[in-house]
């Protein structure tokens, strides 16, 4: 029997953007970030944008999607939350290409 003190399972999420989704991403970004704050503190462990290339000073970032680590009891819990995100509903993330992979952190450092 699993202990109630056991850590939540972790899930690595790779969410590629639809081609040409930059304007949609920028239009709903603040709503997306605000929505993250409504989730339990244990849900989003880290996350951020995937880029086509490293950031270059004076040039806009070239987004290609998002990567995140989630703490959730089941894969279904992750799927339900992601499907309700404005980045899915607003067709920023290409839902057909999203990967949700069981994961076990060996190391995490604060920003």
N, CA, C and O atoms as a GROMACS GRO file, in nm:
protein
  444
    1UNK      N    1   0.084  -0.118   0.000
    1UNK     CA    2   0.000   0.000   0.000
    1UNK      C    3   0.088   0.124   0.000
    1UNK      O    4   0.184   0.131   0.077
    2UNK      N    5   0.058   0.221  -0.084
    2UNK     CA    6   0.138   0.342  -0.096
    2UNK      C    7   0.117   0.431   0.026
    2UNK      O    8   0.006   0.442   0.079
    3UNK      N    9   0.223   0.494   0.068
    3UNK     CA   10   0.216   0.585   0.182
    3UNK      C   11   0.154   0.717   0.140
    3UNK      O   12   0.176   0.764   0.028
    4UNK      N   13   0.076   0.777   0.229
    4UNK     CA   14   0.018   0.908   0.198
    4UNK      C   15   0.125   1.016   0.195
    4UNK      O   16   0.102   1.127   0.148
    5UNK      N   17   0.245   0.982   0.247
    5UNK     CA   18   0.355   1.077   0.247
    5UNK      C   19   0.442   1.065   0.121
    5UNK      O   20   0.536   1.142   0.102
    6UNK      N   21   0.412   0.968   0.037
    6UNK     CA   22   0.488   0.950  -0.086
    6UNK      C   23   0.472   1.073  -0.175
    6UNK      O   24   0.363   1.130  -0.182
    7UNK      N   25   0.580   1.113  -0.242
    7UNK     CA   26   0.569   1.228  -0.332
    7UNK      C   27   0.475   1.199  -0.449
    7UNK      O   28   0.457   1.084  -0.489
    8UNK      N   29   0.416   1.304  -0.502
    8UNK     CA   30   0.331   1.289  -0.620
    8UNK      C   31   0.414   1.240  -0.737
    8UNK      O   32   0.530   1.280  -0.752
    9UNK      N   33   0.357   1.153  -0.821
    9UNK     CA   34   0.427   1.118  -0.944
    9UNK      C   35   0.453   1.244  -1.027
    9UNK      O   36   0.376   1.340  -1.023
   10UNK      N   37   0.562   1.242  -1.101
   10UNK     CA   38   0.599   1.354  -1.186
   10UNK      C   39   0.576   1.319  -1.332
   10UNK      O   40   0.586   1.204  -1.373
   11UNK      N   41   0.544   1.422  -1.410
   11UNK     CA   42   0.515   1.405  -1.552
   11UNK      C   43   0.588   1.514  -1.630
   11UNK      O   44   0.568   1.633  -1.605
   12UNK      N   45   0.672   1.474  -1.724
   12UNK     CA   46   0.737   1.568  -1.814
   12UNK      C   47   0.643   1.593  -1.930
   12UNK      O   48   0.599   1.499  -1.997
   13UNK      N   49   0.611   1.719  -1.955
   13UNK     CA   50   0.518   1.754  -2.062
   13UNK      C   51   0.594   1.835  -2.168
   13UNK      O   52   0.657   1.936  -2.137
   14UNK      N   53   0.587   1.789  -2.290
   14UNK     CA   54   0.645   1.858  -2.406
   14UNK      C   55   0.526   1.900  -2.492
   14UNK      O   56   0.454   1.815  -2.545
   15UNK      N   57   0.506   2.031  -2.506
   15UNK     CA   58   0.389   2.083  -2.578
   15UNK      C   59   0.434   2.173  -2.693
   15UNK      O   60   0.455   2.292  -2.672
   16UNK      N   61   0.450   2.118  -2.813
   16UNK     CA   62   0.490   2.200  -2.927
   16UNK      C   63   0.379   2.297  -2.967
   16UNK      O   64   0.261   2.266  -2.953
   17UNK      N   65   0.418   2.411  -3.016
   17UNK     CA   66   0.322   2.508  -3.069
   17UNK      C   67   0.279   2.467  -3.209
   17UNK      O   68   0.354   2.401  -3.282
   18UNK      N   69   0.157   2.508  -3.246
   18UNK     CA   70   0.115   2.499  -3.386
   18UNK      C   71   0.207   2.590  -3.468
   18UNK      O   72   0.256   2.691  -3.417
   19UNK      N   73   0.230   2.555  -3.592
   19UNK     CA   74   0.305   2.644  -3.681
   19UNK      C   75   0.233   2.778  -3.688
   19UNK      O   76   0.111   2.783  -3.702
   20UNK      N   77   0.308   2.886  -3.678
   20UNK     CA   78   0.251   3.019  -3.692
   20UNK      C   79   0.167   3.066  -3.574
   20UNK      O   80   0.085   3.156  -3.589
   21UNK      N   81   0.187   3.007  -3.456
   21UNK     CA   82   0.103   3.039  -3.340
   21UNK      C   83   0.155   3.155  -3.256
   21UNK      O   84   0.097   3.184  -3.151
   22UNK      N   85   0.260   3.221  -3.298
   22UNK     CA   86   0.321   3.325  -3.215
   22UNK      C   87   0.222   3.433  -3.173
   22UNK      O   88   0.217   3.467  -3.054
   23UNK      N   89   0.145   3.487  -3.263
   23UNK     CA   90   0.051   3.594  -3.227
   23UNK      C   91  -0.055   3.544  -3.130
   23UNK      O   92  -0.094   3.616  -3.038
   24UNK      N   93  -0.103   3.422  -3.151
   24UNK     CA   94  -0.201   3.364  -3.058
   24UNK      C   95  -0.138   3.347  -2.919
   24UNK      O   96  -0.201   3.376  -2.818
   25UNK      N   97  -0.012   3.300  -2.916
   25UNK     CA   98   0.059   3.281  -2.789
   25UNK      C   99   0.070   3.413  -2.715
   25UNK      O  100   0.037   3.422  -2.596
   26UNK      N  101   0.115   3.514  -2.784
   26UNK     CA  102   0.133   3.645  -2.720
   26UNK      C  103   0.000   3.704  -2.674
   26UNK      O  104  -0.005   3.770  -2.570
   27UNK      N  105  -0.106   3.682  -2.750
   27UNK     CA  106  -0.237   3.739  -2.717
   27UNK      C  107  -0.295   3.681  -2.589
   27UNK      O  108  -0.367   3.750  -2.517
   28UNK      N  109  -0.265   3.554  -2.559
   28UNK     CA  110  -0.326   3.490  -2.440
   28UNK      C  111  -0.223   3.457  -2.332
   28UNK      O  112  -0.256   3.389  -2.235
   29UNK      N  113  -0.102   3.504  -2.348
   29UNK     CA  114   0.005   3.469  -2.253
   29UNK      C  115  -0.029   3.507  -2.110
   29UNK      O  116  -0.012   3.426  -2.019
   30UNK      N  117  -0.077   3.629  -2.088
   30UNK     CA  118  -0.108   3.673  -1.951
   30UNK      C  119  -0.221   3.589  -1.891
   30UNK      O  120  -0.218   3.557  -1.772
   31UNK      N  121  -0.320   3.554  -1.972
   31UNK     CA  122  -0.428   3.468  -1.924
   31UNK      C  123  -0.373   3.330  -1.888
   31UNK      O  124  -0.412   3.271  -1.787
   32UNK      N  125  -0.282   3.278  -1.972
   32UNK     CA  126  -0.219   3.149  -1.945
   32UNK      C  127  -0.143   3.154  -1.812
   32UNK      O  128  -0.162   3.066  -1.727
   33UNK      N  129  -0.059   3.253  -1.793
   33UNK     CA  130   0.019   3.264  -1.670
   33UNK      C  131  -0.071   3.282  -1.548
   33UNK      O  132  -0.043   3.226  -1.442
   34UNK      N  133  -0.177   3.360  -1.561
   34UNK     CA  134  -0.271   3.379  -1.452
   34UNK      C  135  -0.340   3.249  -1.414
   34UNK      O  136  -0.365   3.223  -1.296
   35UNK      N  137  -0.370   3.168  -1.513
   35UNK     CA  138  -0.436   3.040  -1.488
   35UNK      C  139  -0.347   2.943  -1.410
   35UNK      O  140  -0.396   2.862  -1.331
   36UNK      N  141  -0.215   2.951  -1.432
   36UNK     CA  142  -0.122   2.864  -1.361
   36UNK      C  143  -0.126   2.890  -1.210
   36UNK      O  144  -0.108   2.798  -1.130
   37UNK      N  145  -0.150   3.014  -1.173
   37UNK     CA  146  -0.151   3.052  -1.031
   37UNK      C  147  -0.272   2.996  -0.958
   37UNK      O  148  -0.273   2.992  -0.835
   38UNK      N  149  -0.374   2.953  -1.031
   38UNK     CA  150  -0.495   2.899  -0.969
   38UNK      C  151  -0.480   2.751  -0.932
   38UNK      O  152  -0.563   2.696  -0.859
   39UNK      N  153  -0.376   2.686  -0.983
   39UNK     CA  154  -0.355   2.544  -0.957
   39UNK      C  155  -0.284   2.524  -0.824
   39UNK      O  156  -0.220   2.615  -0.773
   40UNK      N  157  -0.296   2.403  -0.767
   40UNK     CA  158  -0.224   2.374  -0.643
   40UNK      C  159  -0.074   2.397  -0.660
   40UNK      O  160  -0.019   2.376  -0.768
   41UNK      N  161  -0.010   2.439  -0.555
   41UNK     CA  162   0.134   2.468  -0.558
   41UNK      C  163   0.216   2.346  -0.600
   41UNK      O  164   0.324   2.360  -0.657
   42UNK      N  165   0.166   2.228  -0.572
   42UNK     CA  166   0.238   2.104  -0.604
   42UNK      C  167   0.222   2.060  -0.750
   42UNK      O  168   0.286   1.964  -0.792
   43UNK      N  169   0.138   2.129  -0.827
   43UNK     CA  170   0.112   2.085  -0.964
   43UNK      C  171   0.225   2.124  -1.059
   43UNK      O  172   0.285   2.036  -1.121
   44UNK      N  173   0.253   2.251  -1.072
   44UNK     CA  174   0.357   2.298  -1.164
   44UNK      C  175   0.490   2.302  -1.089
   44UNK      O  176   0.508   2.384  -1.000
   45UNK      N  177   0.583   2.214  -1.125
   45UNK     CA  178   0.711   2.206  -1.056
   45UNK      C  179   0.816   2.294  -1.124
   45UNK      O  180   0.900   2.354  -1.057
   46UNK      N  181   0.812   2.301  -1.254
   46UNK     CA  182   0.889   2.397  -1.333
   46UNK      C  183   0.829   2.400  -1.473
   46UNK      O  184   0.757   2.309  -1.513
   47UNK      N  185   0.859   2.504  -1.545
   47UNK     CA  186   0.807   2.512  -1.681
   47UNK      C  187   0.857   2.637  -1.751
   47UNK      O  188   0.906   2.730  -1.688
   48UNK      N  189   0.844   2.636  -1.883
   48UNK     CA  190   0.884   2.752  -1.961
   48UNK      C  191   0.874   2.725  -2.110
   48UNK      O  192   0.828   2.619  -2.154
   49UNK      N  193   0.917   2.824  -2.184
   49UNK     CA  194   0.907   2.818  -2.330
   49UNK      C  195   1.025   2.743  -2.390
   49UNK      O  196   1.139   2.756  -2.345
   50UNK      N  197   0.996   2.663  -2.493
   50UNK     CA  198   1.100   2.605  -2.576
   50UNK      C  199   1.123   2.703  -2.691
   50UNK      O  200   1.029   2.762  -2.744
   51UNK      N  201   1.248   2.719  -2.728
   51UNK     CA  202   1.285   2.818  -2.829
   51UNK      C  203   1.349   2.750  -2.950
   51UNK      O  204   1.411   2.645  -2.938
   52UNK      N  205   1.334   2.814  -3.065
   52UNK     CA  206   1.398   2.765  -3.187
   52UNK      C  207   1.550   2.780  -3.180
   52UNK      O  208   1.624   2.701  -3.238
   53UNK      N  209   1.594   2.884  -3.108
   53UNK     CA  210   1.737   2.911  -3.097
   53UNK      C  211   1.760   2.990  -2.968
   53UNK      O  212   1.666   3.044  -2.911
   54UNK      N  213   1.886   2.996  -2.922
   54UNK     CA  214   1.913   3.072  -2.800
   54UNK      C  215   1.870   3.218  -2.814
   54UNK      O  216   1.865   3.272  -2.925
   55UNK      N  217   1.840   3.280  -2.702
   55UNK     CA  218   1.799   3.421  -2.701
   55UNK      C  219   1.914   3.507  -2.750
   55UNK      O  220   2.029   3.491  -2.708
   56UNK      N  221   1.881   3.599  -2.841
   56UNK     CA  222   1.980   3.693  -2.895
   56UNK      C  223   1.938   3.833  -2.855
   56UNK      O  224   1.825   3.875  -2.877
   57UNK      N  225   2.032   3.905  -2.796
   57UNK     CA  226   2.002   4.040  -2.749
   57UNK      C  227   1.950   4.127  -2.863
   57UNK      O  228   2.007   4.129  -2.973
   58UNK      N  229   1.840   4.198  -2.836
   58UNK     CA  230   1.781   4.288  -2.934
   58UNK      C  231   1.690   4.220  -3.035
   58UNK      O  232   1.635   4.286  -3.122
   59UNK      N  233   1.673   4.087  -3.024
   59UNK     CA  234   1.586   4.015  -3.117
   59UNK      C  235   1.474   3.947  -3.039
   59UNK      O  236   1.494   3.905  -2.926
   60UNK      N  237   1.355   3.937  -3.100
   60UNK     CA  238   1.246   3.866  -3.030
   60UNK      C  239   1.277   3.717  -3.017
   60UNK      O  240   1.346   3.659  -3.100
   61UNK      N  241   1.224   3.657  -2.911
   61UNK     CA  242   1.240   3.513  -2.893
   61UNK      C  243   1.161   3.440  -3.000
   61UNK      O  244   1.054   3.485  -3.041
   62UNK      N  245   1.213   3.328  -3.045
   62UNK     CA  246   1.147   3.245  -3.145
   62UNK      C  247   1.094   3.119  -3.075
   62UNK      O  248   1.166   3.021  -3.057
   63UNK      N  249   0.968   3.125  -3.036
   63UNK     CA  250   0.905   3.017  -2.960
   63UNK      C  251   0.877   2.896  -3.048
   63UNK      O  252   0.845   2.910  -3.167
   64UNK      N  253   0.888   2.777  -2.988
   64UNK     CA  254   0.848   2.656  -3.058
   64UNK      C  255   0.756   2.568  -2.973
   64UNK      O  256   0.712   2.463  -3.018
   65UNK      N  257   0.728   2.611  -2.850
   65UNK     CA  258   0.640   2.536  -2.763
   65UNK      C  259   0.673   2.558  -2.618
   65UNK      O  260   0.736   2.657  -2.581
   66UNK      N  261   0.631   2.464  -2.534
   66UNK     CA  262   0.655   2.473  -2.391
   66UNK      C  263   0.699   2.337  -2.338
   66UNK      O  264   0.664   2.232  -2.393
   67UNK      N  265   0.776   2.341  -2.230
   67UNK     CA  266   0.814   2.220  -2.158
   67UNK      C  267   0.787   2.246  -2.011
   67UNK      O  268   0.812   2.356  -1.961
   68UNK      N  269   0.736   2.143  -1.940
   68UNK     CA  270   0.706   2.162  -1.799
   68UNK      C  271   0.713   2.030  -1.726
   68UNK      O  272   0.703   1.922  -1.785
   69UNK      N  273   0.730   2.041  -1.596
   69UNK     CA  274   0.724   1.925  -1.509
   69UNK      C  275   0.606   1.944  -1.416
   69UNK      O  276   0.591   2.048  -1.352
   70UNK      N  277   0.522   1.842  -1.408
   70UNK     CA  278   0.397   1.848  -1.334
   70UNK      C  279   0.396   1.741  -1.226
   70UNK      O  280   0.445   1.630  -1.248
   71UNK      N  281   0.342   1.774  -1.110
   71UNK     CA  282   0.318   1.676  -1.006
   71UNK      C  283   0.169   1.644  -1.002
   71UNK      O  284   0.088   1.731  -0.973
   72UNK      N  285   0.133   1.519  -1.032
   72UNK     CA  286  -0.009   1.479  -1.034
   72UNK      C  287  -0.019   1.330  -1.009
   72UNK      O  288   0.071   1.253  -1.044
   73UNK      N  289  -0.131   1.288  -0.949
   73UNK     CA  290  -0.151   1.147  -0.917
   73UNK      C  291  -0.158   1.060  -1.042
   73UNK      O  292  -0.108   0.948  -1.043
   74UNK      N  293  -0.222   1.112  -1.148
   74UNK     CA  294  -0.244   1.031  -1.268
   74UNK      C  295  -0.217   1.113  -1.394
   74UNK      O  296  -0.219   1.236  -1.394
   75UNK      N  297  -0.193   1.039  -1.502
   75UNK     CA  298  -0.177   1.102  -1.633
   75UNK      C  299  -0.306   1.173  -1.672
   75UNK      O  300  -0.303   1.281  -1.731
   76UNK      N  301  -0.420   1.113  -1.637
   76UNK     CA  302  -0.550   1.170  -1.671
   76UNK      C  303  -0.568   1.308  -1.606
   76UNK      O  304  -0.627   1.398  -1.666
   77UNK      N  305  -0.517   1.324  -1.484
   77UNK     CA  306  -0.523   1.454  -1.417
   77UNK      C  307  -0.444   1.559  -1.495
   77UNK      O  308  -0.488   1.673  -1.507
   78UNK      N  309  -0.329   1.520  -1.548
   78UNK     CA  310  -0.248   1.611  -1.629
   78UNK      C  311  -0.322   1.646  -1.757
   78UNK      O  312  -0.330   1.764  -1.794
   79UNK      N  313  -0.378   1.546  -1.825
   79UNK     CA  314  -0.451   1.567  -1.950
   79UNK      C  315  -0.567   1.664  -1.926
   79UNK      O  316  -0.585   1.758  -2.002
   80UNK      N  317  -0.645   1.640  -1.820
   80UNK     CA  318  -0.761   1.726  -1.792
   80UNK      C  319  -0.718   1.872  -1.773
   80UNK      O  320  -0.781   1.963  -1.826
   81UNK      N  321  -0.611   1.893  -1.696
   81UNK     CA  322  -0.567   2.031  -1.671
   81UNK      C  323  -0.516   2.096  -1.800
   81UNK      O  324  -0.550   2.211  -1.828
   82UNK      N  325  -0.437   2.024  -1.876
   82UNK     CA  326  -0.382   2.081  -1.999
   82UNK      C  327  -0.492   2.114  -2.099
   82UNK      O  328  -0.488   2.219  -2.163
   83UNK      N  329  -0.590   2.027  -2.113
   83UNK     CA  330  -0.699   2.051  -2.209
   83UNK      C  331  -0.780   2.176  -2.173
   83UNK      O  332  -0.845   2.234  -2.260
   84UNK      N  333  -0.776   2.217  -2.047
   84UNK     CA  334  -0.847   2.338  -2.005
   84UNK      C  335  -0.761   2.462  -2.010
   84UNK      O  336  -0.808   2.571  -1.977
   85UNK      N  337  -0.636   2.448  -2.050
   85UNK     CA  338  -0.546   2.564  -2.057
   85UNK      C  339  -0.578   2.647  -2.181
   85UNK      O  340  -0.611   2.593  -2.287
   86UNK      N  341  -0.566   2.776  -2.168
   86UNK     CA  342  -0.594   2.867  -2.280
   86UNK      C  343  -0.499   2.841  -2.397
   86UNK      O  344  -0.533   2.871  -2.512
   87UNK      N  345  -0.381   2.787  -2.371
   87UNK     CA  346  -0.290   2.756  -2.482
   87UNK      C  347  -0.341   2.640  -2.566
   87UNK      O  348  -0.309   2.632  -2.685
   88UNK      N  349  -0.418   2.549  -2.509
   88UNK     CA  350  -0.482   2.443  -2.588
   88UNK      C  351  -0.608   2.497  -2.652
   88UNK      O  352  -0.629   2.483  -2.773
   89UNK      N  353  -0.694   2.558  -2.570
   89UNK     CA  354  -0.821   2.611  -2.622
   89UNK      C  355  -0.798   2.718  -2.729
   89UNK      O  356  -0.878   2.730  -2.823
   90UNK      N  357  -0.692   2.796  -2.716
   90UNK     CA  358  -0.662   2.902  -2.811
   90UNK      C  359  -0.574   2.858  -2.926
   90UNK      O  360  -0.527   2.941  -3.005
   91UNK      N  361  -0.551   2.727  -2.937
   91UNK     CA  362  -0.473   2.668  -3.046
   91UNK      C  363  -0.331   2.722  -3.056
   91UNK      O  364  -0.280   2.746  -3.166
   92UNK      N  365  -0.268   2.739  -2.940
   92UNK     CA  366  -0.125   2.769  -2.936
   92UNK      C  367  -0.050   2.636  -2.935
   92UNK      O  368   0.032   2.610  -3.023
   93UNK      N  369  -0.078   2.552  -2.834
   93UNK     CA  370  -0.016   2.420  -2.830
   93UNK      C  371  -0.087   2.327  -2.927
   93UNK      O  372  -0.210   2.327  -2.936
   94UNK      N  373  -0.010   2.249  -3.000
   94UNK     CA  374  -0.063   2.149  -3.093
   94UNK      C  375  -0.095   2.023  -3.013
   94UNK      O  376  -0.008   1.938  -2.994
   95UNK      N  377  -0.220   2.011  -2.967
   95UNK     CA  378  -0.260   1.905  -2.877
   95UNK      C  379  -0.225   1.766  -2.931
   95UNK      O  380  -0.192   1.676  -2.853
   96UNK      N  381  -0.234   1.747  -3.061
   96UNK     CA  382  -0.205   1.616  -3.121
   96UNK      C  383  -0.058   1.576  -3.103
   96UNK      O  384  -0.025   1.458  -3.113
   97UNK      N  385   0.029   1.672  -3.077
   97UNK     CA  386   0.172   1.644  -3.063
   97UNK      C  387   0.222   1.654  -2.920
   97UNK      O  388   0.341   1.634  -2.895
   98UNK      N  389   0.134   1.684  -2.825
   98UNK     CA  390   0.175   1.694  -2.684
   98UNK      C  391   0.218   1.557  -2.634
   98UNK      O  392   0.153   1.456  -2.660
   99UNK      N  393   0.330   1.555  -2.561
   99UNK     CA  394   0.379   1.433  -2.498
   99UNK      C  395   0.370   1.448  -2.347
   99UNK      O  396   0.406   1.552  -2.292
  100UNK      N  397   0.321   1.346  -2.280
  100UNK     CA  398   0.314   1.342  -2.134
  100UNK      C  399   0.387   1.216  -2.091
  100UNK      O  400   0.339   1.105  -2.114
  101UNK      N  401   0.503   1.234  -2.029
  101UNK     CA  402   0.595   1.124  -2.003
  101UNK      C  403   0.616   1.109  -1.853
  101UNK      O  404   0.651   1.207  -1.786
  102UNK      N  405   0.597   0.988  -1.797
  102UNK     CA  406   0.631   0.969  -1.656
  102UNK      C  407   0.778   1.005  -1.634
  102UNK      O  408   0.863   0.977  -1.719
  103UNK      N  409   0.809   1.068  -1.520
  103UNK     CA  410   0.941   1.126  -1.499
  103UNK      C  411   0.979   1.112  -1.352
  103UNK      O  412   0.891   1.108  -1.266
  104UNK      N  413   1.105   1.103  -1.324
  104UNK     CA  414   1.155   1.102  -1.186
  104UNK      C  415   1.271   1.199  -1.177
  104UNK      O  416   1.378   1.174  -1.233
  105UNK      N  417   1.252   1.310  -1.106
  105UNK     CA  418   1.358   1.408  -1.090
  105UNK      C  419   1.473   1.350  -1.007
  105UNK      O  420   1.451   1.284  -0.906
  106UNK      N  421   1.594   1.376  -1.052
  106UNK     CA  422   1.713   1.342  -0.975
  106UNK      C  423   1.771   1.469  -0.913
  106UNK      O  424   1.843   1.464  -0.813
  107UNK      N  425   1.740   1.583  -0.976
  107UNK     CA  426   1.796   1.710  -0.932
  107UNK      C  427   1.706   1.822  -0.977
  107UNK      O  428   1.659   1.823  -1.090
  108UNK      N  429   1.682   1.918  -0.888
  108UNK     CA  430   1.611   2.042  -0.923
  108UNK      C  431   1.676   2.155  -0.849
  108UNK      O  432   1.705   2.143  -0.730
  109UNK      N  433   1.698   2.264  -0.917
  109UNK     CA  434   1.758   2.381  -0.855
  109UNK      C  435   1.663   2.498  -0.870
  109UNK      O  436   1.597   2.510  -0.973
  110UNK      N  437   1.654   2.585  -0.770
  110UNK     CA  438   1.571   2.704  -0.785
  110UNK      C  439   1.635   2.801  -0.883
  110UNK      O  440   1.756   2.798  -0.906
  111UNK      N  441   1.552   2.888  -0.941
  111UNK     CA  442   1.606   2.988  -1.034
  111UNK      C  443   1.693   3.086  -0.960
  111UNK      O  444   1.747   3.178  -1.021
   0.00000   0.00000   0.00000
